[in-house]
Amino acid sequence: MPDKYYLVESGALEHLLRTHFMLTQSTLLFEHLLSHSDRPMFLSARKVCEVLGMDCHQLEQCRKKRMIRARAVNGQMFYDAYELIALTEHFYRRKLRKTLSRIPQFEVR
């Protein structure tokens, strides 16, 4: 089977790698903070939408698809901060896959 190579502009590759590194380090830092917290951290649906830049309908769809779990407290939905990080990583990986799929491909024989 021939190897596949992707042509990527050096600036685009550098940007992708730098973004990936920063997100990975941020996730590790946040996981560390959550693991040492004596209280669980929850965000309201409005705050989750603000953080992720989505509307309430999109968040509801993510919840129905079981991409993120919610807890109902006094009729209001709350989301675990750790699961919010996992959902953010999922969205980033999907965006990265879309970006990489648009890169021209060629085969070397």
WOZI-V63120 format. One record per pair of residues at least 12 apart in sequence whose C-alpha atoms are under 10 Angstrom apart, sorted by sequence separation. I is the first residue (numbers start at 0). J is the second residue. D is the distance in whole Angstrom. If there is no record, write none. Layout:
<<I J D> <I J D>>
//
This chain:
<<67 79 9> <45 58 10> <69 82 9> <44 58 8> <67 81 10> <68 82 7> <44 59 9> <67 82 6> <68 83 9> <62 78 10> <66 82 9> <67 83 7> <66 83 10> <67 84 10> <67 85 8> <66 85 9> <67 86 7> <66 86 7> <66 89 9> <44 69 9> <61 86 9> <43 69 9> <42 69 10> <43 70 10> <41 69 9> <43 71 10> <41 70 9> <43 72 10> <47 77 9> <44 75 8> <45 76 9> <46 77 9> <47 78 8> <43 75 7> <44 76 6> <45 77 9> <46 78 9> <47 79 10> <51 83 9> <43 76 6> <44 77 6> <47 80 9> <50 83 9> <51 84 10> <42 76 9> <43 77 5> <44 78 7> <41 76 10> <42 77 5> <43 78 6> <51 86 9> <41 77 6> <42 78 5> <43 79 9> <47 83 8> <51 87 7> <40 77 10> <41 78 5> <42 79 6> <43 80 10> <50 87 10> <40 78 8> <41 79 5> <42 80 7> <40 79 6> <41 80 5> <51 90 10> <39 79 8> <40 80 6> <41 81 9> <39 80 8> <40 81 8> <41 82 10> <42 83 9> <39 81 9> <41 83 9> <33 80 8> <34 81 10> <33 81 7> <30 80 10> <29 80 9> <30 81 7> <29 81 8> <30 84 9> <26 81 9> <29 84 8> <26 84 7> <25 84 10> <26 85 9> <26 87 10> <26 88 9> <22 87 10> <23 88 9> <22 88 8> <19 88 10> <22 91 9> <19 91 9> <18 91 10> <19 92 9> <19 95 9> <15 95 8> <15 98 9> <15 99 10> <12 99 10> <7 99 9> <5 99 9> <8 102 10> <5 100 10> <7 102 7> <5 101 10> <6 102 7> <7 103 8> <5 102 6> <6 103 6> <7 104 10> <4 102 10> <5 103 6> <6 104 7> <4 103 9> <5 104 5> <6 105 8> <4 104 6> <5 105 7> <3 104 7> <4 105 6> <5 106 9> <3 105 6> <4 106 6> <2 105 9> <3 106 5> <4 107 8> <2 106 6> <3 107 7> <1 106 7> <2 107 6> <3 108 10> <0 106 10> <1 107 7> <2 108 8> <1 108 6> <0 108 9>>
//
